[in-house]
Amino acid sequence: MSAAAPSAPPEVAWWVALAGLPGMGPARLRALQGEGPGAEVWATVAGGRVDRWPAVGEAIGRRAEEVTAAWASAARRVDVDATWAAHAHLTVSLLGSGAHPRELDDDHDAPVVLFAAGEPEAVSGPTVAVVGTRRCTRAGAELAYDIGRTCAAAGVAVVSGLATGIDTAAHRGCLDAGSDAAPPVGVVGSGLDVVYPTRSRDLWAEVPRRGVLLSEYPLGTSPARWRFPARNRLVAALADVVVVVESGSRGGSLYTVDEAIDRDRT
């Protein structure tokens, strides 16, 4: 009897691999998803033939030849099966599959893939995002803690970005509300195995035990400056209400507010 042919990777596996290519952001990945099934898109990217897709070229913008060459070079070195196997301990959902959180599946700037450590259902109830500066005052940290604890005790999940300062204080309050409280929801701008900032390591461990830690980036993805505004749009999309505790005149928390207003959040 001949050996059975190896099974092809699932559809989502191709998109996990594509998400890990250099310079691959949310808009570029969505443009690629509009061109067909993952296996076909992967073959086209690996073959350096992305120029056949005008919508993808528009999403890439300037330096399209350089970007597509980098994608092709990187893709030829990727084992899609091995990449997918490395994510087996996570819940991975694909845009359009019905497995994304409803708020993200319907979002105009949705992530194509979403990685979750913990319980994805943590975002299914009422939510509040508590955001603010990393360089907060003691009074600001105490207020964020109280908001996080009070909201969680009332059954409202606290969404934040696990940054130092206000984010950390809010999630500390949420966790201290007790085991019967609403779960914490963390959204990060790196792979779920790349803790940033490193001083938040304990929160990265605690949040998925009680709630869920989310990222749109594959394992191994390092933080980069542009990934944090991208993360903040997901914080805004997942929240029913956004609360800014302390902020300067410029900064990520105000970007989150703009994203919330764009989505008709309070």
WOPELIN-V654131 format. One record per residue. N is the residue number from 1. NEAR is the number of other C-alpha atoms within 12 Angstrom. D_CENTER is the distance of its C-alpha to the mean C-alpha in Angstrom with 1 decimal. Layout:
n/near/d_center
N/NEAR/D_CENTER
N/NEAR/D_CENTER
This chain:
n/near/d_center
1/3/45.6
2/5/43.0
3/6/39.6
4/7/36.9
5/6/34.7
6/8/31.2
7/9/28.7
8/15/26.2
9/22/22.5
10/21/20.7
11/30/19.2
12/36/15.5
13/36/16.6
14/40/17.5
15/44/14.2
16/49/12.6
17/44/15.4
18/46/15.1
19/45/11.5
20/36/13.0
21/36/15.8
22/27/16.6
23/30/15.7
24/35/13.4
25/35/11.2
26/36/9.8
27/26/13.4
28/36/15.1
29/41/13.4
30/32/14.1
31/28/17.6
32/38/18.1
33/35/17.2
34/21/20.0
35/25/22.5
36/20/22.8
37/21/22.0
38/32/19.8
39/26/22.9
40/21/24.7
41/32/22.0
42/39/21.6
43/25/25.4
44/27/25.6
45/39/23.0
46/29/24.8
47/21/28.0
48/25/27.2
49/23/28.1
50/33/25.1
51/26/27.7
52/19/29.0
53/24/26.0
54/18/26.6
55/21/23.4
56/32/21.4
57/25/23.8
58/20/23.2
59/27/19.4
60/28/20.1
61/19/22.8
62/12/25.1
63/15/25.7
64/25/24.8
65/21/27.3
66/19/26.0
67/28/22.3
68/35/23.5
69/24/25.8
70/24/23.2
71/35/21.1
72/28/24.3
73/18/25.3
74/26/22.1
75/31/21.9
76/21/25.5
77/16/24.7
78/25/21.9
79/21/22.9
80/32/20.6
81/23/22.0
82/16/21.5
83/27/17.9
84/30/17.3
85/21/19.5
86/21/17.6
87/28/14.6
88/20/17.2
89/15/16.6
90/27/13.0
91/32/12.4
92/41/11.0
93/36/11.2
94/33/12.2
95/33/12.4
96/23/16.0
97/18/16.7
98/16/16.8
99/24/14.4
100/30/11.3
101/36/11.6
102/22/14.4
103/29/13.0
104/33/10.2
105/24/12.8
106/21/15.2
107/25/13.2
108/19/14.8
109/28/11.7
110/37/9.6
111/41/7.2
112/46/9.8
113/41/8.3
114/44/6.0
115/44/6.9
116/40/8.5
117/37/11.2
118/29/13.8
119/25/14.6
120/34/12.3
121/27/15.3
122/34/14.7
123/39/13.2
124/28/16.3
125/27/18.6
126/26/19.1
127/37/16.5
128/42/17.0
129/48/14.8
130/57/16.8
131/51/16.3
132/40/18.7
133/35/20.0
134/28/19.7
135/22/23.5
136/25/24.4
137/20/27.9
138/17/29.0
139/16/29.7
140/27/26.1
141/32/24.7
142/24/27.2
143/30/26.4
144/39/22.6
145/31/23.6
146/27/26.0
147/37/23.6
148/44/21.0
149/34/23.9
150/28/25.7
151/34/22.8
152/39/21.8
153/24/25.6
154/22/25.9
155/26/23.3
156/32/20.4
157/45/17.1
158/58/15.8
159/57/12.3
160/57/11.6
161/51/9.9
162/49/12.2
163/38/14.1
164/29/17.8
165/35/20.2
166/41/19.4
167/49/15.9
168/43/17.6
169/43/20.7
170/48/19.1
171/53/17.4
172/42/20.7
173/36/22.5
174/45/20.3
175/39/21.0
176/27/24.6
177/29/25.2
178/21/26.0
179/17/25.1
180/19/26.0
181/26/23.6
182/37/20.4
183/46/17.4
184/59/15.0
185/53/11.3
186/55/9.2
187/51/5.8
188/47/5.9
189/41/6.4
190/36/7.9
191/33/8.6
192/39/9.2
193/30/12.8
194/23/12.9
195/28/13.6
196/28/13.6
197/25/15.8
198/16/18.0
199/15/19.8
200/25/16.9
201/20/17.5
202/20/19.2
203/37/16.4
204/39/13.9
205/25/16.7
206/26/17.8
207/42/14.7
208/31/14.1
209/23/17.8
210/34/18.2
211/37/15.0
212/41/11.4
213/46/8.7
214/49/5.2
215/50/2.7
216/48/3.3
217/45/6.2
218/45/9.4
219/35/11.5
220/24/13.5
221/28/11.3
222/25/12.8
223/27/11.7
224/21/13.3
225/14/14.4
226/18/12.9
227/28/9.3
228/31/9.8
229/28/11.0
230/32/8.1
231/41/5.9
232/43/9.1
233/44/9.3
234/45/6.7
235/49/8.8
236/45/11.7
237/41/11.1
238/45/10.7
239/42/13.8
240/28/17.4
241/30/18.7
242/38/17.5
243/34/19.9
244/34/20.4
245/34/22.6
246/30/23.5
247/27/22.6
248/18/24.5
249/11/25.5
250/14/22.6
251/21/19.1
252/34/15.5
253/37/16.5
254/27/18.6
255/29/16.0
256/40/14.1
257/34/17.5
258/24/18.0
259/30/14.8
260/30/16.1
261/19/19.5
262/17/18.4
263/27/17.2
264/17/20.4
265/24/18.9
266/21/21.4
